[in-house]
Amino acid sequence: MPESLVIETADLRKHFGQVEGLRGLDLQVPAGSIHGFLGRNGAGKTTTLKILLGMMRPTGGSAQVFGMAADRPDSSVEIRRRTGFVSEDKDLYEYMTVEQMIRFTAAFYPRWRSDLEQRYRRSFDLPPDREVKALSRGMRTKLALLLALCRGAELLILDEPTSGLDPAATEEVLQALVAHVASEEMTVFFSSHQIAEVEQIADRVTIIDHGQAVITGALEDLRQKYRRVQLVFDGDAPQIVFHAAGIVRVERNGRTLTVVSSAGSEGIIEETGAFNPVSVDVLPVTLKEIFLETVLEEN
């Protein structure tokens, strides 16, 4: 495994009886990246995270974190020592105060960063004497994030970190993640349903569907490659059989032919030139549109 990869899976599989949770997942997360992990409910995101953290054993294939096998007990302990994890449920001890929760957690981590603790206490405005059970959902998320960021971790794994937060709290959490990665040597791997948030902070993205990665790569590359080409003809749009690479979807509506491609627009324009379109418009495609086109294509 190259040193530049913090997470790598190959043909990763997980069966739950007759149900295939993961069906050969290939995943690579480079060091220093903010890597978004997108998929619908049941796509396999949480299963993947649990395998990476040693909370679940795979049925087949391999999963490595920091170059260590995630399913080996000795390696799993070291992986968790070097990783901060925030679950969707933000697991915290309800009966503790914020101060007690911080001190309790810090005692387990020799590399605990007191400087970061003070920074996030101030920026998150966490009330030290308030019990966890009395915290709002936003405050619980901020506390869980503080506990993960201050332990000196090299990898941060987040499962739906902004679920249920209002827009102001969401923005605060996202900006804290970006600032932390910029100032510390850390990799962030986070699953989310919130595509706009992934597009806002991620530099790489993987879309998983039915237990397999259907799209993965640098977000900027995906933005450059995906295009929607709209062609208008004098009469009804012709029935064109495209041979260009990367055709995702072809739709005809009266005089208009719309083609979505994952390999740019040049091949499409070349193939349609002989049909003399009246107009040709090439439009960018958002990450949300890429996600929806991919999910529709796969089902």
C-alpha positions in Angstrom: 0.0 0.0 0.0 1.5 3.4 -1.0 2.4 5.7 1.9 0.2 8.3 0.3 -3.0 6.3 1.0 -4.5 6.3 4.4 -7.4 4.1 3.5 -7.5 1.4 0.9 -10.0 -1.4 0.2 -9.9 -4.0 -2.5 -12.9 -6.2 -3.5 -14.3 -5.6 0.0 -17.4 -7.7 0.7 -19.8 -8.1 3.6 -22.8 -10.5 3.7 -25.6 -10.4 6.2 -27.2 -13.8 5.6 -28.4 -13.7 2.0 -28.1 -9.9 1.8 -24.9 -8.4 0.3 -24.0 -5.2 2.2 -20.8 -4.7 0.3 -20.3 -6.3 -3.1 -16.6 -5.7 -4.0 -15.9 -2.2 -2.8 -12.7 -0.6 -4.1 -11.8 2.6 -2.2 -8.7 4.8 -2.0 -8.4 7.8 0.4 -5.1 9.8 0.0 -3.4 11.3 3.0 -4.4 14.9 3.6 -7.6 14.8 1.7 -11.2 15.6 2.7 -12.9 12.6 1.1 -16.7 12.6 0.8 -18.5 9.2 0.9 -21.9 9.5 -0.8 -24.7 7.0 -1.1 -28.4 6.4 -0.4 -29.7 4.6 2.7 -28.6 1.0 2.6 -25.8 1.6 0.0 -23.1 0.3 2.4 -21.6 3.5 3.8 -21.9 2.7 7.6 -20.9 -0.9 7.0 -17.7 0.3 5.3 -16.9 2.7 8.3 -17.5 -0.1 10.8 -15.1 -2.5 8.9 -12.4 0.2 8.7 -12.7 0.8 12.5 -12.6 -2.9 13.3 -16.2 -2.9 14.6 -17.2 -5.4 12.0 -15.3 -8.1 10.1 -15.6 -8.4 6.3 -16.8 -11.5 4.5 -14.1 -11.1 1.8 -11.6 -8.8 0.2 -9.3 -6.5 2.2 -9.4 -3.2 4.1 -6.3 -1.4 5.2 -5.9 1.8 7.3 -2.4 3.3 7.7 -1.2 0.2 5.8 -2.6 -2.2 8.5 -5.3 -4.8 8.0 -8.5 -3.5 9.7 -9.7 -7.0 10.5 -6.7 -8.0 12.6 -7.3 -7.3 16.3 -3.8 -6.0 17.0 -3.9 -3.7 14.0 -7.4 -2.5 14.8 -6.3 -1.2 18.2 -3.6 0.8 16.6 -5.9 2.1 13.9 -8.4 3.3 16.5 -5.6 4.9 18.5 -4.7 7.0 15.5 -8.3 7.7 14.3 -11.0 10.1 15.6 -14.5 8.8 15.0 -17.8 10.7 15.2 -20.9 8.5 14.8 -24.2 9.6 13.5 -25.7 9.2 17.0 -22.9 11.3 18.6 -22.3 8.7 21.3 -21.7 10.6 24.6 -22.3 9.9 28.3 -25.6 11.6 29.0 -25.0 12.0 32.8 -21.6 13.8 32.4 -21.1 17.5 32.0 -19.2 18.9 29.0 -16.1 19.4 31.2 -16.3 15.9 32.6 -16.7 14.4 29.2 -13.7 16.3 27.9 -11.5 15.3 30.9 -12.7 11.7 30.8 -11.8 11.4 27.1 -8.5 13.2 27.3 -7.3 10.7 29.9 -7.2 8.0 27.3 -5.1 9.8 24.8 -1.4 10.6 25.7 -1.2 12.9 22.6 -4.2 15.0 23.6 -3.9 18.5 22.3 -4.7 21.0 25.0 -4.1 23.9 22.6 -6.8 22.6 20.2 -9.1 21.9 23.2 -8.9 25.6 24.2 -9.4 26.7 20.6 -12.5 24.6 20.0 -14.0 25.3 23.5 -13.9 29.0 22.5 -15.0 28.7 18.9 -17.8 26.2 19.7 -18.9 28.1 22.8 -19.5 24.9 24.8 -20.9 25.5 28.3 -18.6 23.4 30.6 -21.1 22.9 33.4 -24.0 21.8 31.3 -24.9 18.1 31.3 -24.7 16.3 27.9 -28.3 15.3 28.1 -29.3 19.0 28.2 -27.3 19.9 25.1 -28.9 20.8 21.8 -28.2 18.5 18.9 -25.8 21.1 17.5 -23.9 21.4 20.8 -23.7 17.6 21.0 -22.2 17.5 17.5 -19.6 20.2 18.4 -18.7 18.4 21.6 -18.2 15.1 19.8 -16.1 16.8 17.1 -13.9 18.5 19.8 -13.3 15.1 21.4 -12.3 13.7 18.0 -10.1 16.6 16.9 -8.1 17.0 20.1 -6.9 13.5 20.6 -4.0 13.9 18.2 -5.6 11.7 15.5 -4.2 11.5 12.0 -7.5 10.3 10.5 -11.0 11.6 11.2 -13.9 9.4 10.2 -17.4 11.0 10.4 -20.8 9.3 9.9 -23.4 12.0 8.9 -21.7 14.7 10.9 -24.2 17.4 10.2 -27.4 15.3 10.4 -30.2 17.3 12.0 -28.2 20.5 12.4 -29.6 24.0 11.5 -27.8 25.9 8.7 -25.7 28.0 11.1 -24.5 25.0 13.1 -23.8 23.1 9.9 -21.7 25.9 8.5 -19.7 26.2 11.8 -18.9 22.4 11.8 -17.9 22.4 8.1 -15.6 25.4 8.5 -14.0 23.9 11.6 -13.2 20.8 9.6 -11.7 22.7 6.7 -9.6 24.9 9.0 -8.4 21.9 11.0 -7.2 20.0 7.9 -5.4 23.2 6.7 -3.5 23.6 9.9 -2.9 20.0 11.0 -1.7 16.9 9.3 -5.0 15.1 9.1 -7.2 13.2 6.6 -11.0 13.4 6.8 -13.3 10.6 5.5 -16.9 11.4 5.9 -20.2 9.8 4.8 -23.1 12.1 4.2 -26.5 12.5 2.5 -26.0 16.2 2.2 -24.5 16.5 -1.3 -24.2 20.3 -1.1 -22.0 20.0 2.0 -19.8 17.4 0.4 -19.4 19.7 -2.6 -18.5 22.6 -0.3 -15.6 21.1 1.5 -14.5 17.8 -0.1 -11.6 17.6 -2.6 -12.3 13.9 -3.4 -15.5 12.0 -3.5 -16.7 8.4 -3.8 -20.3 7.5 -4.7 -21.4 4.1 -3.5 -24.5 2.2 -4.6 -25.6 -1.3 -3.8 -22.3 -2.0 -2.0 -20.0 -0.9 -4.9 -18.1 2.3 -5.8 -19.8 3.6 -8.9 -17.8 6.9 -9.1 -14.6 7.9 -7.4 -12.0 10.6 -8.0 -11.0 14.2 -7.4 -14.1 16.4 -7.3 -12.5 19.0 -9.6 -11.9 16.2 -12.2 -15.5 15.1 -12.0 -16.7 18.6 -12.5 -14.4 18.9 -15.6 -15.4 15.6 -17.1 -19.2 15.6 -16.7 -21.2 17.6 -19.2 -24.8 18.0 -20.3 -25.1 18.6 -24.1 -28.4 19.9 -25.4 -29.0 19.9 -29.1 -32.0 21.3 -31.0 -32.9 20.2 -34.5 -35.2 21.5 -37.2 -37.5 18.6 -36.8 -37.8 15.8 -34.3 -34.5 14.8 -32.6 -32.9 12.0 -34.5 -32.4 8.4 -33.1 -28.6 8.5 -32.7 -26.7 5.5 -31.5 -23.7 7.0 -29.7 -20.3 5.4 -29.7 -18.5 8.1 -27.8 -17.1 7.1 -24.4 -18.8 8.0 -21.2 -22.5 8.3 -22.3 -24.6 8.3 -19.1 -28.0 9.2 -20.4 -29.7 10.1 -23.7 -33.1 11.8 -23.7 -35.3 12.9 -26.6 -38.1 15.5 -26.2 -39.5 16.7 -29.5 -36.8 18.7 -31.3 -34.4 18.6 -28.3 -31.8 15.9 -27.7 -30.1 15.9 -24.3 -27.0 13.8 -23.6 -25.2 13.5 -20.3 -21.6 12.4 -20.5 -18.8 11.5 -18.0 -16.1 12.0 -20.7 -16.6 15.6 -21.9 -18.6 16.8 -24.8 -16.3 16.6 -27.8 -17.3 13.0 -28.9 -21.0 13.8 -28.7 -20.7 17.0 -30.7 -18.6 15.2 -33.3 -21.1 12.4 -33.7 -24.1 14.7 -33.9 -22.5 17.0 -36.4 -23.8 15.0 -39.4 -27.4 15.5 -38.2 -27.0 19.3 -38.5 -28.4 20.5 -35.2 -29.7 24.1 -35.1 -28.0 24.8 -31.8 -25.6 23.1 -29.4 -25.3 24.0 -25.7 -22.7 22.5 -23.4 -23.5 22.8 -19.7 -21.7 21.9 -16.5 -23.1 19.2 -14.2 -23.3 19.6 -10.4 -22.3 16.9 -7.9 -26.0 16.5 -7.1 -26.8 15.9 -10.7 -23.8 13.5 -11.1 -25.1 11.6 -8.0 -28.7 11.4 -9.3 -27.6 10.4 -12.9 -25.4 7.7 -11.5 -28.0 6.3 -9.1 -30.6 6.3 -11.9 -28.1 4.7 -14.3 -27.4 1.9 -11.8 -31.1 1.0 -11.1 
